[in-house]
Amino acid sequence: MRWLLLLSLACAACSDGAAANDDGAVDGAAIDAATFDAPTSGADLTVVNPGVPFVYVGGYAGVITRYRLNPQSGQLGPAATTAFTGSPSFLAVDDAHTHLYAVNEQTAGQVASFAIDQASGALTHLNDVSSGGNGPAHVSVDHSGKWVMAANYGDGTIGVWPVQPDGSLGAPSDTRAAGANAHQIVASLSNLVVFVPCLGAGYVAQFTFDASSGKLTPNPVPHVTTPAGAGPRHLAFHPNGTIAYLIAETNSTISAYHLDGAGQLTSMQTVSTLPPVFTGTNTAAEIWVHPSGKFLYGSNRGDDSIAIFTLDAAGMMTAKAFPKSGGQNPRDFTLDPTGQWLLVANQGSGSLDVFRIDATTGLLTPSGSVTVSMPSFVGVVTLPGS
């Protein structure tokens, strides 16, 4: 499950003397209602019924920050924060939009669970469980909503935890060694297969997934090897469920794979994420497929751009443009569920930048920016709101 997470550009903050909520948040005046939703990194985007879109931002400042997105202007409402002991560097929300899960990226890694207030978006902490390894880099929720999964970059392990009736996490149903520098764990749209791009191992691990037991079984072909030095990082799925796109961190490429009924990836095409004139140092980071299935986006850290590709009927990529991300080191970005807005977490410059997406061309128009300390994740979720 993947994040679908977007101003009063003059934000209120606790230091400004505004009133704080129970979770330590500060809420400003309400913004116009919009859509705000959640899948895991780069994967499925589902258009949901109109509601209030809330944006959640994780990072290295010891808080989870949230905003309301104005769906007409793309502006972000005043910031509110939830205290977090550690570094909530990646977040995920279940398909029901009732609970949020965050990795705590530290040596003895953890996964934290929160209940989401449906009116305000405020978070209430439920519990923490060990991530089963060190340096967790990614968390996701399967499409049944019954299981939370995390990948530990530090030691290449992965884990699966049952979601309890109150949304908290129980004892792990499965833990495994996936491969060096496991960077993501994500279920296919069918929920029958789980993929783990392992940057250090140079492959994408493939598992079949039993949603009744939470167990992973290595696929008969246990992994798909990527070119030497590619550094596989994140996968995103085409809305048709039969194509997966893999962004590689080290060599700044995106590869398209056919996904068959057995959960096997077969290479189709590889393209560069960089403009032809770029000559510096770059690492690629995040990847998203537009909910229309017509466009693909990837982020470049170094060129500090968002690579835009058009997709033909067969899912093949053609480079279109490489607009700047609005800041430095765009570690993460997301699309809102309607496909109107793209939000970028520029970790290096400490900014969250919003762009309007042209529905015909896929091109981006800057629409606003707010300051956020060391952001590494951004996601949009639609709630009933108030």
Secondary structure by P-SEA (a helix, b strand, c coil): ccccccccccccccccccccccccbbbcccccbbbbcccccccbbbbbcccbbbbbbbccccbbbbbbbccccccccbbbbbbbcccccbbbbcccccbbbbbccccccbbbbbbbcccccbbbbcccccccccccccccccccccbbbbbbccccccccccccccccccccccccccccccccccccccccbbbbbcccccbbbbbbbcccccccccccccccccccccccccccccccccbbbbbbccccbbbbbbbcccbbbbbcccccccccccccbbbbcbbbbcccccbbbbbbccccbbbbbbbcccbbbbbcccccccccccccccccccccbbbbbccccbbbbbbbbcccccbbbbccccccccccccbbbbcccc
